[in-house]
Amino acid sequence: MLRAFPSRTAMLAGLVLAVAGALASSGPAAARVFVGVGIGVPFYPPGVYYPPPPVYYAPPAYYPPPTYYAPPPVVYLPPPRANSAPPRSAGQTCYAGAYTCPMDRPTSPGSSCYCLGNGGSRVWGQAN
């Protein structure tokens, strides 16, 4: 029975014969070709020179004032008054807890009244 592939020993013997034949039949080379094997101290080319980084000096300890000053704003508003009361309306007001609302009909001061809350419910309080 013939095998499709030769055995390993036959392949190794053929490779050894091919290398030995190439080395024995070679003459002086016409071209100069260097083939390195990598035995010994590795050779590294000299590094590329990089200039040192530029020198940055610290800012001065004191900055002089500008040579000119900008003019002040055109309009000055008076400061708001502290604890200013809300403006009084001509009608009566109902004070119902956290809600305050104008009254739709006049009543005597101190009588009960109501304001509509967030859900439309009545929140009871007193008229002023």
Backbone bond lengths (Angstrom), bond angles and torsions (degrees), N, CA, C in turn:
res aa  C-N    CA-C-N  psi(-1)  N-CA   C-N-CA  omega(-1)  CA-C   N-CA-C  phi
1 M - - - 1.428 - - 1.521 109.85 -
2 L 1.321 116.06 131.40 1.463 121.31 -179.79 1.507 109.76 -89.67
3 R 1.303 113.72 139.27 1.461 118.06 177.31 1.517 108.65 -97.47
4 A 1.307 115.64 146.09 1.467 120.14 -176.94 1.522 111.28 -74.58
5 F 1.347 117.11 -33.76 1.462 120.71 -177.96 1.516 109.66 -115.18
6 P 1.364 118.34 138.30 1.470 119.32 177.74 1.527 110.23 -70.32
7 S 1.307 116.06 161.79 1.461 120.84 -178.36 1.527 110.25 -72.63
8 R 1.306 113.95 166.76 1.474 119.05 -178.40 1.520 111.68 -64.97
9 T 1.251 117.42 -38.69 1.469 119.77 -178.55 1.521 110.59 -65.96
10 A 1.332 117.04 -37.55 1.461 119.56 178.59 1.520 110.10 -67.78
11 M 1.327 117.86 -38.61 1.470 120.76 178.71 1.528 111.09 -66.94
12 L 1.342 116.72 -41.33 1.463 121.03 179.54 1.528 110.50 -65.95
13 A 1.311 117.67 -40.45 1.470 120.83 178.49 1.521 110.31 -65.32
14 G 1.309 118.72 -40.25 1.462 121.58 177.69 1.514 111.74 -64.50
15 L 1.301 117.57 -38.17 1.466 121.79 179.34 1.527 110.67 -67.51
16 V 1.326 116.66 -42.56 1.471 120.34 178.66 1.524 109.94 -64.02
17 L 1.328 118.50 -41.98 1.468 121.17 178.72 1.528 111.24 -65.17
18 A 1.313 117.47 -37.90 1.466 120.25 179.85 1.522 110.81 -65.92
19 V 1.334 117.63 -43.10 1.471 120.84 -179.74 1.518 109.81 -68.20
20 A 1.317 118.51 -41.94 1.467 121.05 179.77 1.518 110.53 -64.64
21 G 1.334 118.02 -39.70 1.458 121.06 178.49 1.517 111.56 -66.67
22 A 1.314 117.43 -37.68 1.463 120.22 179.43 1.521 110.46 -67.31
23 L 1.322 117.15 -39.73 1.464 119.90 -179.37 1.536 111.07 -72.51
24 A 1.298 118.59 -37.08 1.458 121.36 -177.31 1.522 111.63 -73.74
25 S 1.308 118.85 -34.43 1.459 119.87 -175.14 1.529 112.83 -91.50
26 S 1.302 118.30 0.77 1.459 118.05 -176.41 1.517 110.56 -83.44
27 G 1.307 114.66 141.07 1.452 121.27 176.77 1.522 108.38 -107.64
28 P 1.315 116.15 -165.52 1.459 117.91 178.48 1.535 110.13 -65.93
29 A 1.271 115.16 141.12 1.466 120.24 -176.32 1.522 110.12 -78.27
30 A 1.308 116.40 140.14 1.454 120.79 177.73 1.534 110.48 -81.16
31 A 1.287 117.09 -30.81 1.468 120.93 178.63 1.514 108.43 -103.77
32 R 1.297 114.99 151.27 1.466 118.58 178.93 1.523 107.93 -94.72
33 V 1.299 114.92 105.71 1.456 121.67 -179.02 1.514 107.60 -119.57
34 F 1.339 115.94 131.77 1.454 120.48 178.26 1.514 108.78 -106.42
35 V 1.323 114.72 127.10 1.457 120.84 176.92 1.515 106.24 -120.54
36 G 1.336 116.41 116.58 1.458 120.58 -179.17 1.510 111.04 -94.22
37 V 1.326 116.24 150.51 1.443 121.33 -179.21 1.523 110.10 -106.28
38 G 1.330 118.34 -27.45 1.451 121.94 178.98 1.502 113.44 89.29
39 I 1.330 117.78 33.63 1.454 121.12 178.01 1.519 107.48 -107.23
40 G 1.319 117.07 132.74 1.457 120.64 178.52 1.529 111.10 109.26
41 V 1.314 114.09 -162.58 1.463 120.43 -177.64 1.524 108.09 -78.63
42 P 1.303 117.99 129.38 1.462 118.59 179.93 1.523 111.00 -69.35
43 F 1.293 115.45 146.91 1.463 121.62 179.82 1.521 108.41 -104.15
44 Y 1.322 115.21 124.50 1.458 120.43 176.88 1.516 108.78 -113.92
45 P 1.314 117.77 135.54 1.472 118.46 177.63 1.527 109.79 -68.70
46 P 1.326 116.42 158.51 1.465 118.33 -179.76 1.528 110.27 -63.37
47 G 1.323 115.74 148.53 1.457 121.36 -177.86 1.518 112.20 -70.71
48 V 1.285 115.32 161.20 1.453 121.01 178.86 1.517 108.16 -82.36
49 Y 1.328 117.80 136.81 1.455 122.10 -178.43 1.520 110.09 -80.61
50 Y 1.318 115.65 124.33 1.458 121.31 174.17 1.528 107.82 -110.99
51 P 1.322 117.39 131.61 1.474 117.79 179.11 1.529 110.26 -68.84
52 P 1.311 117.69 154.64 1.461 119.55 -179.73 1.537 110.16 -66.38
53 P 1.316 117.23 157.48 1.463 118.91 179.89 1.531 110.57 -67.19
54 P 1.330 116.72 156.38 1.461 118.43 -179.63 1.527 110.62 -67.11
55 V 1.300 114.51 154.65 1.462 120.90 -178.38 1.518 108.36 -89.95
56 Y 1.335 116.85 126.96 1.455 121.75 176.26 1.522 108.37 -107.89
57 Y 1.296 115.38 123.81 1.452 119.98 -179.18 1.520 110.05 -89.61
58 A 1.316 117.08 152.00 1.461 122.24 179.37 1.526 109.59 -67.15
59 P 1.341 118.34 150.98 1.459 119.91 178.23 1.526 110.20 -68.72
60 P 1.310 116.80 160.55 1.462 118.44 -179.80 1.531 110.37 -66.40
61 A 1.329 116.34 155.13 1.460 121.29 -178.88 1.518 111.21 -72.69
62 Y 1.319 119.20 -24.63 1.463 122.11 -177.54 1.513 108.76 -132.02
63 Y 1.313 116.15 129.33 1.456 120.88 174.39 1.520 108.50 -99.39
64 P 1.307 118.90 126.81 1.459 119.23 179.25 1.521 110.54 -68.89
65 P 1.323 117.79 154.95 1.469 120.26 179.10 1.522 110.16 -66.38
66 P 1.325 116.64 160.77 1.464 118.39 179.43 1.523 110.88 -65.35
67 T 1.312 115.23 160.48 1.463 119.27 -176.40 1.520 111.69 -75.59
68 Y 1.313 119.14 -18.23 1.457 121.64 177.00 1.523 108.29 -139.45
69 Y 1.301 115.68 158.56 1.459 121.18 178.72 1.516 108.92 -113.08
70 A 1.317 116.64 140.34 1.458 121.24 179.08 1.524 109.01 -72.36
71 P 1.325 118.68 144.59 1.462 120.34 179.56 1.530 110.04 -67.39
72 P 1.327 117.36 157.04 1.466 119.61 179.39 1.527 110.64 -68.65
73 P 1.316 117.87 166.03 1.458 119.39 178.32 1.523 111.03 -61.19
74 V 1.313 115.66 155.01 1.459 120.98 -173.95 1.522 111.15 -71.15
75 V 1.326 119.19 -41.18 1.456 121.99 -173.54 1.520 109.52 -116.14
76 Y 1.331 115.36 129.93 1.453 121.50 172.34 1.514 108.36 -108.44
77 L 1.326 117.44 131.52 1.449 121.33 177.22 1.520 108.66 -101.98
78 P 1.317 117.95 142.20 1.469 118.59 177.43 1.523 109.60 -67.44
79 P 1.323 117.42 150.90 1.462 119.20 -179.97 1.521 110.09 -68.32
80 P 1.319 117.63 152.34 1.467 119.36 179.15 1.526 110.51 -67.58
81 R 1.337 115.64 148.08 1.452 119.96 -179.85 1.524 108.86 -74.77
82 A 1.323 116.13 140.58 1.457 120.86 178.82 1.522 109.57 -79.68
83 N 1.331 116.03 141.31 1.463 123.15 177.69 1.519 112.31 54.67
84 S 1.290 116.37 42.00 1.454 118.74 178.39 1.528 108.76 -77.28
85 A 1.330 116.01 134.52 1.460 121.83 -178.64 1.528 109.15 -78.74
86 P 1.335 118.17 150.29 1.465 119.27 177.53 1.530 109.83 -66.43
87 P 1.302 117.05 152.06 1.467 118.94 -178.80 1.524 110.85 -63.07
88 R 1.321 116.72 138.94 1.462 122.21 -178.99 1.525 109.38 -81.78
89 S 1.311 116.34 135.39 1.449 120.34 177.50 1.530 108.91 -88.79
90 A 1.309 116.67 166.11 1.459 121.16 -178.20 1.522 111.30 -70.87
91 G 1.350 118.20 -30.01 1.457 121.47 -177.48 1.511 111.86 -92.59
92 Q 1.317 115.88 -170.02 1.457 121.78 178.86 1.531 109.92 -89.27
93 T 1.333 115.06 161.02 1.462 121.64 -179.37 1.510 108.29 -125.74
94 C 1.335 116.30 142.23 1.458 122.71 176.38 1.520 108.02 -103.82
95 Y 1.351 115.41 124.60 1.460 120.93 178.12 1.519 107.99 -104.27
96 A 1.334 116.13 106.23 1.466 121.44 -176.44 1.518 109.50 -120.12
97 G 1.315 117.86 83.30 1.461 122.16 179.23 1.519 111.10 63.72
98 A 1.343 116.49 -118.69 1.465 121.52 -179.48 1.518 111.88 -82.60
99 Y 1.333 118.46 -5.55 1.459 122.20 -176.75 1.520 109.94 -106.76
100 T 1.313 116.53 144.06 1.460 124.10 174.17 1.521 106.74 -134.54
101 C 1.362 115.97 128.71 1.457 118.72 -177.77 1.528 109.77 -144.79
102 P 1.355 117.18 153.10 1.465 119.41 175.94 1.536 109.51 -73.33
103 M 1.338 115.87 150.64 1.463 120.15 -179.10 1.518 109.22 -92.14
104 D 1.335 116.66 145.66 1.451 120.69 -177.69 1.531 112.17 -87.16
105 R 1.327 119.05 -20.35 1.463 121.63 176.04 1.528 108.90 -140.30
106 P 1.297 118.57 146.00 1.457 120.83 -177.26 1.530 112.19 -71.15
107 T 1.330 115.31 139.66 1.465 122.28 175.28 1.522 108.03 -134.62
108 S 1.305 116.94 172.49 1.458 120.03 178.72 1.526 109.11 -75.48
109 P 1.345 118.46 144.42 1.467 120.66 179.02 1.521 111.01 -60.12
110 G 1.339 116.98 138.14 1.450 123.80 179.68 1.505 114.04 91.98
111 S 1.330 118.48 -8.57 1.455 119.87 179.17 1.532 110.04 -77.89
112 S 1.319 117.17 163.78 1.462 120.49 -176.76 1.530 110.70 -77.50
113 C 1.310 115.09 146.96 1.467 123.26 178.07 1.519 107.81 -150.14
114 Y 1.319 117.77 175.92 1.461 120.07 179.01 1.532 110.31 -141.71
115 C 1.339 114.03 155.99 1.468 122.56 171.66 1.523 106.68 -122.09
116 L 1.310 115.81 152.44 1.454 119.47 177.65 1.532 109.26 -81.85
117 G 1.333 116.24 129.72 1.461 121.27 -179.54 1.520 111.58 -82.03
118 N 1.336 115.76 -167.65 1.469 121.14 -177.13 1.519 112.39 -63.95
119 G 1.317 118.32 -39.11 1.452 121.00 -177.97 1.524 112.82 -92.33
120 G 1.333 117.62 9.76 1.461 120.53 -177.19 1.512 112.96 87.80
121 S 1.316 117.03 2.57 1.464 120.06 179.81 1.522 110.11 -80.43
122 R 1.325 117.47 155.63 1.454 121.95 -178.86 1.529 109.61 -84.08
123 V 1.330 114.43 131.37 1.463 121.46 174.77 1.523 105.84 -113.38
124 W 1.332 117.50 117.80 1.454 121.86 -173.61 1.517 111.44 -84.78
125 G 1.345 114.99 145.81 1.456 121.62 178.81 1.512 110.60 -155.51
126 Q 1.345 117.41 -157.02 1.475 122.93 -178.92 1.495 109.78 -125.30
127 A 1.336 116.15 146.43 1.453 122.56 177.72 1.524 109.70 -83.92
128 N 1.301 117.85 154.76 1.464 120.14 179.42 1.500 111.28 -86.76
